[in-house]
Amino acid sequence: MSVPRQLLAGSTYLNSRRTLDRMFLLRPDPFVTQVFLYCLAYTATQCNILVHGFVCLSNHHHLLLTDPAGV
């Protein structure tokens, strides 16, 4: 496992995550899109994260975000 990244207040990060076993779980479906957007908005609100952009593909997603508080 890699060493955790140092979080600095106000820094912008590019985050990528894969789905379970690299399966194509993020299909282009209105329901899946709504669930993804809801989870992203809820998490950003709860953690005080600014989301600048995102790309959601069939087996992974990329987030461009800023953490103003550095937590």
MIVEX-231340 format. One record per residue: residue number from 1; residue in one letter; x, y, z of N, C-alpha, C, CB in turn. Coordinates in nm, 4 decimals. Glycine has a CB too. Layout:
<drendrens>
+-----+--------+----------+----------+----------+----------+----------+----------+----------+----------+----------+----------+----------+----------+
: num : residu :    neast :   nnorth :      nup :   caeast :  canorth :     caup :    ceast :   cnorth :      cup :   cbeast :  cbnorth :     cbup :
+-----+--------+----------+----------+----------+----------+----------+----------+----------+----------+----------+----------+----------+----------+
: NUM :      A :        X :        Y :        Z :        X :        Y :        Z :        X :        Y :        Z :        X :        Y :        Z :
...
+-----+--------+----------+----------+----------+----------+----------+----------+----------+----------+----------+----------+----------+----------+
</drendrens>
This chain:
<drendrens>
+-----+--------+----------+----------+----------+----------+----------+----------+----------+----------+----------+----------+----------+----------+
: num : residu :    neast :   nnorth :      nup :   caeast :  canorth :     caup :    ceast :   cnorth :      cup :   cbeast :  cbnorth :     cbup :
+-----+--------+----------+----------+----------+----------+----------+----------+----------+----------+----------+----------+----------+----------+
:   1 :      M :   0.0843 :  -0.1169 :   0.0000 :   0.0000 :   0.0000 :   0.0000 :   0.0890 :   0.1235 :   0.0000 :  -0.0960 :  -0.0004 :   0.1214 :
:   2 :      S :   0.0451 :   0.2266 :  -0.0702 :   0.1253 :   0.3483 :  -0.0791 :   0.1065 :   0.4364 :   0.0443 :   0.0890 :   0.4265 :  -0.2054 :
:   3 :      V :   0.1969 :   0.5289 :   0.0601 :   0.1933 :   0.6233 :   0.1715 :   0.0814 :   0.7245 :   0.1456 :   0.3317 :   0.6955 :   0.1892 :
:   4 :      P :   0.0031 :   0.7617 :   0.2477 :  -0.1043 :   0.8599 :   0.2277 :  -0.0492 :   0.9940 :   0.1796 :  -0.1833 :   0.8797 :   0.3576 :
:   5 :      R :  -0.1244 :   1.0580 :   0.0934 :  -0.0873 :   1.1880 :   0.0398 :  -0.1094 :   1.2966 :   0.1449 :  -0.1680 :   1.2188 :  -0.0877 :
:   6 :      Q :  -0.0187 :   1.3932 :   0.1493 :  -0.0339 :   1.5054 :   0.2417 :  -0.1415 :   1.5992 :   0.1882 :   0.1011 :   1.5811 :   0.2610 :
:   7 :      L :  -0.2380 :   1.6354 :   0.2724 :  -0.3449 :   1.7255 :   0.2327 :  -0.3134 :   1.8657 :   0.2811 :  -0.4804 :   1.6780 :   0.2880 :
:   8 :      L :  -0.3115 :   1.9603 :   0.1883 :  -0.2842 :   2.0990 :   0.2201 :  -0.4093 :   2.1816 :   0.1955 :  -0.1659 :   2.1523 :   0.1373 :
:   9 :      A :  -0.4359 :   2.2766 :   0.2837 :  -0.5553 :   2.3602 :   0.2709 :  -0.5512 :   2.4384 :   0.1405 :  -0.5676 :   2.4565 :   0.3905 :
:  10 :      G :  -0.6624 :   2.4354 :   0.0681 :  -0.6742 :   2.5097 :  -0.0562 :  -0.6122 :   2.4426 :  -0.1775 :  -0.6132 :   2.6415 :  -0.0389 :
:  11 :      S :  -0.5595 :   2.3236 :  -0.1628 :  -0.4973 :   2.2545 :  -0.2760 :  -0.6039 :   2.1885 :  -0.3634 :  -0.3959 :   2.1490 :  -0.2262 :
:  12 :      T :  -0.5722 :   2.1771 :  -0.4907 :  -0.6611 :   2.1117 :  -0.5862 :  -0.6040 :   1.9749 :  -0.6187 :  -0.6787 :   2.1972 :  -0.7154 :
:  13 :      Y :  -0.6914 :   1.8738 :  -0.6232 :  -0.6496 :   1.7359 :  -0.6439 :  -0.7286 :   1.6725 :  -0.7572 :  -0.6665 :   1.6547 :  -0.5155 :
:  14 :      L :  -0.6652 :   1.5792 :  -0.8262 :  -0.7320 :   1.4946 :  -0.9236 :  -0.7426 :   1.3564 :  -0.8617 :  -0.6552 :   1.4911 :  -1.0612 :
:  15 :      N :  -0.8647 :   1.3088 :  -0.8436 :  -0.8914 :   1.1823 :  -0.7774 :  -0.9518 :   1.0852 :  -0.8783 :  -0.9858 :   1.2019 :  -0.6558 :
:  16 :      S :  -0.9056 :   0.9613 :  -0.8781 :  -0.9601 :   0.8568 :  -0.9651 :  -0.9938 :   0.7342 :  -0.8815 :  -0.8599 :   0.8201 :  -1.0781 :
:  17 :      R :  -1.1062 :   0.6708 :  -0.9108 :  -1.1463 :   0.5483 :  -0.8413 :  -1.2042 :   0.4506 :  -0.9428 :  -1.2498 :   0.5786 :  -0.7285 :
:  18 :      R :  -1.1735 :   0.3208 :  -0.9218 :  -1.2286 :   0.2153 :  -1.0061 :  -1.3463 :   0.1502 :  -0.9360 :  -1.1213 :   0.1104 :  -1.0404 :
:  19 :      T :  -1.4284 :   0.0849 :  -1.0146 :  -1.5392 :   0.0088 :  -0.9579 :  -1.4880 :  -0.1257 :  -0.9062 :  -1.6514 :  -0.0120 :  -1.0631 :
:  20 :      L :  -1.5744 :  -0.1982 :  -0.8401 :  -1.5416 :  -0.3287 :  -0.7851 :  -1.4997 :  -0.4247 :  -0.8963 :  -1.6610 :  -0.3856 :  -0.7073 :
:  21 :      D :  -1.3823 :  -0.4828 :  -0.8832 :  -1.3292 :  -0.5797 :  -0.9801 :  -1.3269 :  -0.5270 :  -1.1234 :  -1.4110 :  -0.7064 :  -0.9753 :
:  22 :      R :  -1.3200 :  -0.3967 :  -1.1391 :  -1.3165 :  -0.3310 :  -1.2706 :  -1.4371 :  -0.3670 :  -1.3578 :  -1.1883 :  -0.3685 :  -1.3437 :
:  23 :      M :  -1.5488 :  -0.3963 :  -1.2927 :  -1.6704 :  -0.4303 :  -1.3671 :  -1.7335 :  -0.3032 :  -1.4221 :  -1.7715 :  -0.5067 :  -1.2770 :
:  24 :      F :  -1.8077 :  -0.3165 :  -1.5313 :  -1.8740 :  -0.2027 :  -1.5944 :  -2.0054 :  -0.1733 :  -1.5215 :  -1.8997 :  -0.2304 :  -1.7455 :
:  25 :      L :  -1.9950 :  -0.1118 :  -1.4035 :  -2.1122 :  -0.0852 :  -1.3200 :  -2.1723 :   0.0532 :  -1.3431 :  -2.0754 :  -0.0999 :  -1.1750 :
:  26 :      L :  -2.0959 :   0.1440 :  -1.4004 :  -2.1430 :   0.2811 :  -1.4194 :  -2.1970 :   0.2976 :  -1.5612 :  -2.0290 :   0.3830 :  -1.3922 :
:  27 :      R :  -2.3063 :   0.2301 :  -1.5895 :  -2.3625 :   0.2337 :  -1.7240 :  -2.4324 :   0.3677 :  -1.7489 :  -2.4612 :   0.1166 :  -1.7444 :
:  28 :      P :  -2.4442 :   0.4096 :  -1.8734 :  -2.5110 :   0.5367 :  -1.9054 :  -2.6628 :   0.5239 :  -1.8943 :  -2.4726 :   0.5832 :  -2.0470 :
:  29 :      D :  -2.7104 :   0.5265 :  -1.7737 :  -2.8514 :   0.5065 :  -1.7433 :  -2.8967 :   0.6240 :  -1.6572 :  -2.8760 :   0.3690 :  -1.6708 :
:  30 :      P :  -3.0163 :   0.6777 :  -1.6780 :  -3.0609 :   0.7925 :  -1.5969 :  -3.0599 :   0.7659 :  -1.4468 :  -3.1998 :   0.8326 :  -1.6381 :
:  31 :      F :  -3.0971 :   0.6462 :  -1.4043 :  -3.0982 :   0.6150 :  -1.2614 :  -2.9565 :   0.6124 :  -1.2047 :  -3.1673 :   0.4804 :  -1.2366 :
:  32 :      V :  -2.8642 :   0.5470 :  -1.2737 :  -2.7252 :   0.5396 :  -1.2277 :  -2.6642 :   0.6801 :  -1.2235 :  -2.6415 :   0.4464 :  -1.3204 :
:  33 :      T :  -2.6957 :   0.7621 :  -1.3222 :  -2.6456 :   0.8999 :  -1.3256 :  -2.6964 :   0.9791 :  -1.2063 :  -2.6871 :   0.9690 :  -1.4560 :
:  34 :      Q :  -2.8258 :   0.9660 :  -1.1752 :  -2.8825 :   1.0381 :  -1.0608 :  -2.8213 :   0.9925 :  -0.9294 :  -3.0334 :   1.0193 :  -1.0561 :
:  35 :      V :  -2.7987 :   0.8642 :  -0.9132 :  -2.7391 :   0.8118 :  -0.7899 :  -2.5964 :   0.8635 :  -0.7757 :  -2.7409 :   0.6566 :  -0.7890 :
:  36 :      F :  -2.5188 :   0.8608 :  -0.8841 :  -2.3812 :   0.9104 :  -0.8797 :  -2.3779 :   1.0587 :  -0.8444 :  -2.3112 :   0.8865 :  -1.0143 :
:  37 :      L :  -2.4619 :   1.1392 :  -0.9092 :  -2.4645 :   1.2831 :  -0.8814 :  -2.5106 :   1.3124 :  -0.7388 :  -2.5559 :   1.3542 :  -0.9809 :
:  38 :      Y :  -2.6084 :   1.2374 :  -0.6896 :  -2.6540 :   1.2560 :  -0.5522 :  -2.5415 :   1.2254 :  -0.4534 :  -2.7760 :   1.1668 :  -0.5236 :
:  39 :      C :  -2.4743 :   1.1124 :  -0.4723 :  -2.3656 :   1.0743 :  -0.3812 :  -2.2518 :   1.1756 :  -0.3867 :  -2.3129 :   0.9339 :  -0.4160 :
:  40 :      L :  -2.2198 :   1.2239 :  -0.5046 :  -2.1140 :   1.3238 :  -0.5185 :  -2.1525 :   1.4544 :  -0.4499 :  -2.0837 :   1.3491 :  -0.6665 :
:  41 :      A :  -2.2743 :   1.5017 :  -0.4714 :  -2.3192 :   1.6266 :  -0.4094 :  -2.3297 :   1.6133 :  -0.2575 :  -2.4545 :   1.6688 :  -0.4674 :
:  42 :      Y :  -2.3828 :   1.5021 :  -0.2101 :  -2.3962 :   1.4809 :  -0.0654 :  -2.2594 :   1.4781 :   0.0027 :  -2.4717 :   1.3497 :  -0.0372 :
:  43 :      T :  -2.1666 :   1.4037 :  -0.0551 :  -2.0328 :   1.3934 :   0.0035 :  -1.9605 :   1.5266 :  -0.0006 :  -1.9507 :   1.2876 :  -0.0693 :
:  44 :      A :  -1.9726 :   1.5992 :  -0.1114 :  -1.9075 :   1.7296 :  -0.1223 :  -1.9630 :   1.8269 :  -0.0187 :  -1.9253 :   1.7868 :  -0.2635 :
:  45 :      T :  -2.0927 :   1.8213 :   0.0053 :  -2.1544 :   1.9092 :   0.1047 :  -2.1108 :   1.8713 :   0.2462 :  -2.3075 :   1.9035 :   0.0934 :
:  46 :      Q :  -2.1121 :   1.7439 :   0.2787 :  -2.0768 :   1.6987 :   0.4129 :  -1.9297 :   1.7208 :   0.4455 :  -2.1103 :   1.5528 :   0.4281 :
:  47 :      C :  -1.8432 :   1.7088 :   0.3473 :  -1.6989 :   1.7201 :   0.3701 :  -1.6424 :   1.8565 :   0.3337 :  -1.6268 :   1.6145 :   0.2917 :
:  48 :      N :  -1.7288 :   1.9502 :   0.2928 :  -1.6865 :   2.0853 :   0.2551 :  -1.5812 :   2.0806 :   0.1437 :  -1.6307 :   2.1602 :   0.3780 :
:  49 :      I :  -1.6124 :   2.0096 :   0.0378 :  -1.5249 :   1.9937 :  -0.0779 :  -1.5848 :   2.0693 :  -0.1958 :  -1.5047 :   1.8435 :  -0.1128 :
:  50 :      L :  -1.5007 :   2.1366 :  -0.2726 :  -1.5454 :   2.2040 :  -0.3939 :  -1.5149 :   2.1133 :  -0.5128 :  -1.4764 :   2.3438 :  -0.4102 :
:  51 :      V :  -1.6180 :   2.0738 :  -0.5853 :  -1.6012 :   1.9888 :  -0.7031 :  -1.5994 :   2.0794 :  -0.8251 :  -1.7153 :   1.8808 :  -0.7137 :
:  52 :      H :  -1.4874 :   2.0785 :  -0.8983 :  -1.4731 :   2.1628 :  -1.0168 :  -1.5194 :   2.0902 :  -1.1421 :  -1.3282 :   2.2075 :  -1.0331 :
:  53 :      G :  -1.5033 :   1.9589 :  -1.1440 :  -1.5453 :   1.8812 :  -1.2595 :  -1.5294 :   1.7336 :  -1.2329 :  -1.4664 :   1.9211 :  -1.3830 :
:  54 :      F :  -1.5945 :   1.6543 :  -1.3164 :  -1.5829 :   1.5098 :  -1.3026 :  -1.6107 :   1.4452 :  -1.4376 :  -1.6802 :   1.4557 :  -1.1939 :
:  55 :      V :  -1.5565 :   1.3258 :  -1.4540 :  -1.5835 :   1.2413 :  -1.5697 :  -1.6174 :   1.1040 :  -1.5153 :  -1.4611 :   1.2361 :  -1.6697 :
:  56 :      C :  -1.7280 :   1.0504 :  -1.5595 :  -1.7716 :   0.9190 :  -1.5133 :  -1.7737 :   0.8250 :  -1.6326 :  -1.9119 :   0.9261 :  -1.4447 :
:  57 :      L :  -1.6877 :   0.7236 :  -1.6289 :  -1.6827 :   0.6240 :  -1.7347 :  -1.7443 :   0.4938 :  -1.6846 :  -1.5371 :   0.6013 :  -1.7824 :
:  58 :      S :  -1.7431 :   0.3904 :  -1.7644 :  -1.8159 :   0.2687 :  -1.7291 :  -1.7573 :   0.1930 :  -1.6108 :  -1.8205 :   0.1782 :  -1.8468 :
:  59 :      N :  -1.6251 :   0.2042 :  -1.5882 :  -1.5668 :   0.1294 :  -1.4761 :  -1.4794 :   0.2146 :  -1.3847 :  -1.4854 :   0.0147 :  -1.5290 :
:  60 :      H :  -1.4804 :   0.3459 :  -1.4005 :  -1.4065 :   0.4342 :  -1.3103 :  -1.4551 :   0.5783 :  -1.3275 :  -1.2536 :   0.4245 :  -1.3369 :
:  61 :      H :  -1.4128 :   0.6639 :  -1.2348 :  -1.4447 :   0.8059 :  -1.2477 :  -1.3240 :   0.8889 :  -1.2062 :  -1.5688 :   0.8430 :  -1.1622 :
:  62 :      H :  -1.3216 :   1.0125 :  -1.2538 :  -1.2184 :   1.1094 :  -1.2200 :  -1.2872 :   1.2314 :  -1.1603 :  -1.1323 :   1.1479 :  -1.3454 :
:  63 :      L :  -1.2304 :   1.2855 :  -1.0532 :  -1.2831 :   1.4057 :  -0.9886 :  -1.1734 :   1.5108 :  -0.9817 :  -1.3376 :   1.3736 :  -0.8464 :
:  64 :      L :  -1.2079 :   1.6341 :  -1.0131 :  -1.1194 :   1.7474 :  -0.9924 :  -1.1803 :   1.8280 :  -0.8794 :  -1.1011 :   1.8338 :  -1.1236 :
:  65 :      L :  -1.1115 :   1.8317 :  -0.7643 :  -1.1710 :   1.8933 :  -0.6460 :  -1.0696 :   1.9710 :  -0.5649 :  -1.2352 :   1.7882 :  -0.5594 :
:  66 :      T :  -1.1219 :   2.0606 :  -0.4825 :  -1.0417 :   2.1424 :  -0.3925 :  -1.0933 :   2.1237 :  -0.2514 :  -1.0453 :   2.2919 :  -0.4334 :
:  67 :      D :  -1.0005 :   2.1102 :  -0.1572 :  -1.0339 :   2.0992 :  -0.0155 :  -0.9891 :   2.2281 :   0.0527 :  -0.9663 :   1.9731 :   0.0502 :
:  68 :      P :  -1.0814 :   2.3228 :   0.0743 :  -1.0433 :   2.4516 :   0.1331 :  -0.9849 :   2.4398 :   0.2737 :  -1.1629 :   2.5424 :   0.1370 :
:  69 :      A :  -1.0318 :   2.3440 :   0.3537 :  -0.9873 :   2.3300 :   0.4922 :  -0.8679 :   2.2375 :   0.5076 :  -1.0998 :   2.2799 :   0.5767 :
:  70 :      G :  -0.8359 :   2.1590 :   0.4074 :  -0.7234 :   2.0677 :   0.4166 :  -0.7478 :   1.9466 :   0.5044 :  -0.6060 :   2.1402 :   0.4666 :
:  71 :      V :  -0.8721 :   1.9011 :   0.5107 :  -0.9046 :   1.7833 :   0.5901 :  -0.9406 :   1.6678 :   0.4993 :  -1.0193 :   1.8127 :   0.6870 :
+-----+--------+----------+----------+----------+----------+----------+----------+----------+----------+----------+----------+----------+----------+
</drendrens>
